[in-house]
Amino acid sequence: MVTMQSTIDRRQDEQLRRLSRAQEDIWRIFRVMAEFVDGFTMMSQQENVVTIFGSARVPPGSPHYEMARNVATELVRSGFSVLTGGGPGIMEAGNRGAKEAGGPSIAVNIELPHEQSSNPYIDKGRVTTFRHFFVRKVMFVKYAHGFVVLPGGFGTLDELFEAITLIQTKKTRAFPIVLMGKEYWKGLIDWIKHRMLAEKMISPEDLDLFYQTDDPADAAEMITEFYKKHPIVTNF
């Protein structure tokens, strides 16, 4: 039998649960704010940053690993710092190439259940680890003056298309986006041209938002030439 008191008790329990959820969310805001503060503090001290993206699963010595390593070296020789996600694979190769060339090697790492510890090629004092992907992605876009994107999975695609979207919609200043590993990207680029463009989901000029090459020196030169015409400034 449902009594008036039992109804009141249930309502009070529900109010307490709602209050608990609200308090939890409020405290989460402060945790997120702390991550932003840590990230801004570290990244605001870096200069001429280019981010290298790609899979954590690429083994050392493989063609794409060496491509990332070499493009990092070329970027350093051109006066840029190298930023990665701090993990293994392509990220390790980017930090390694920068370190070997004597340039700044920076990382914004992420806490994951099964990975990832920071790779050993990051400069001391130039790494921050985040709990939230969205905070980390702000660091990539806000402080990077170019993206070099090598073969990767969902995370790499997420970072690539977010950058393209922000530039397309003018939510950030234009900056160079270079795709490397042309054979890997061929199916995606064909689909973009033959479906998205053909069905007018994008405009023809949107295809100019990224550049493709497999030559590390060419990638570095493309970014260098862009900044002969544009100032190097924080994106937003």
N, C-alpha and C positions, 0 to 999 in steps of 0.2 A: 504494500500500500504506500503510495506516494504522499508524504506529509508536507506541510508548509515548511517545516524545519529542514527536511531533506532537500527540498527545492532551493532554499536559501543557501544551504551548505554547498550544493553543486555550483551555484552561481559564484559564491565566494572562492571556491577552488579554481573555477575558470578565470576569475579576475586575477588570482594570484599567479596562475600560469601565464596569463598575458603580461602581467607586470614583470615576471621573471624573464620572458622572451624579450621584452622591451629593454630591460636592464642589460641583458646579454648583448643585444645589438648596440646599445650605447657604448658599452665597454669595447666592443669590436671597433667602433669608430676611432677610439683612442689608439688601439693597436695599429690600425691602418695609418693613422696620422704619424705615429712613431716611425713606421716604415718609410713614409714619404720624407720625413725629416732626415733619416739616415741616408736615404738615397740621394736627396738633393744636396746634402752636405758633402758627400763623396763626389758625386758627378759634377757639381758646379766647379770643382777644382781642376777638371780635365779639359783639355783643349784639342781642337781639330779632330774630333772623334768620328770614326767610321765603324759601324757594327758589322760583324760577320756572323751570319746565321747558317744553320744547317743541322743535320741529324747528329744526335749523341751516339748513334749506333755504328758510325763509320770507323773502321779500324785503322790504326796507324799504318802508314805505308801504302794504303789504297790510293787510287788515282784522285778521288775527291778530297781525301785528307791532304795529300800533297798539293793539290790545287789551292786549298784554303791556306795552307802553310805559306805557299809562295805568294799568294795575293796579299797576305798580311805583311810579308817582307817588302813587297813593292809599295804598299801603302805607307809603311814607315819611311822608306827611302824618299817618298814624295812629301813627307812632313806631317803625316797623319798619325794619330793614336789609334789603337785597335781595341774595340770593345766586343765582348762575347757574352753568352749566357753562363760561362764559367764551368761548364761540365766537360765531359769527354767528347770524342768524335771530332766533328768539324769545329766545335768550340775550342777544344784543346789545340787543334791544328792552328787556329787563328791566333790564340795566345802564344803558342810556341813560335810561330813565324815572327810575331812582333818582338818577342823576347830575344830571339836569335839575331834579329836585326838591330837590337839595341834601342828599340822604341818603347813607348808606354804600352803596357799590356794590362787591360782593365776588364773587370767582369762584374755582372750583376747576376748572382746565382739564385736558385729557387729551391725551396724545401719540397721534396717529393717523398712518397712512401718508400720507394726502393732505390732511388737515386736522387740527388746526384751530389757527390762531394766535389769540391773545387779541384780543377786540374792544377798541376804543379808549376804552370808557366805564367801565373798571374803575379803581378808586382805586389809586394807587401804594401798594405794600406790602400790598394786600388780594387778592393772587392767588397761588395755588400750582398748579403743573402736575404731573400724575401720569402714570406709565407704566401703572398697573394700574387698571382700572375698579372693582374691588372695594374698593380703598382709597378711591378718590374717593367711592363710594357711602356708605361709612361716614361721611364728612364731611357729606354731605347729611343723613343721617338723625340722626346724633348731635347736630348743632348747629342744625338747622333747627327752628323752632317752628311751621311751617306749610308746606304744599306748594301751589303754584298751578300747575296742569298744563294747558297749552294744546296744541293739535294738534301731533302729532309722530309719529315712527316707532317702530321696535323699541326704541330706547334709552329713549324717553319712556315707553313701555308698561312696560318693565323697571323703571324707577324708580317708576312709579305703583304697580304691583302688588307690588313689594317692600315699599313703605311700607304698603299696605293689609294685606299678610300679617303684617308685624311688629306692627301694631296689633291685628289680629284675634287673633293668637296671644299677645298681651300680652308680646311680647319687647321692646317699647318702650312708653313712655307714649303715650297717645292725643294726637294733635295734628290740627289741621284740614287736610283735603285738599279743595281746591276745583278742580273741572273747569270750564274755560272753553272756549267754542266748542261750544255744546250740539249744534248740527247735526252737527258732525264726530263727536262721541262717541255720537250717537243709536243707531247700529247696534250698537255694542259694549254699551251700556247695555241695549238691548232683548234682546240675546243673554244677558246676565248674568241678566236677570229671567226670560226665557222658557225658558232652557235650564238654567243653573246653579241658579237658585232653584227652578224647577219640578221639577227632578230631585233636589232636596235636596242639591246639592253645597255650597251655602252656606245660612246661616240668614237669615230675613227681616231681622233687625237688622244684618246685614252691609251692607245697602244704605245704612245710615245712616253708614257709615264715610267717605263722601265727599259733597260738596255741589256742586250745579251752578248756575252763573249765567253770564251774559254781561255783567253790569254790574260794571265795575272797582270802583266804590264799594261795591257790595254784597259783593263778595269781601273787600275790606279790612275792612268792618264785621263780616262773619261771623267773621273771625279775631280781630278786636278783642274782640268779645263773648265768644268762647271764653275769652280770657285775663282777662276780668273775673271768671270763675268758677274758673280754674285758674292756678296759679303758672307763671311762665316759668322752666323749668329745663332743663338738658341732658338729653337723652332717655335716655341710658344711660352 
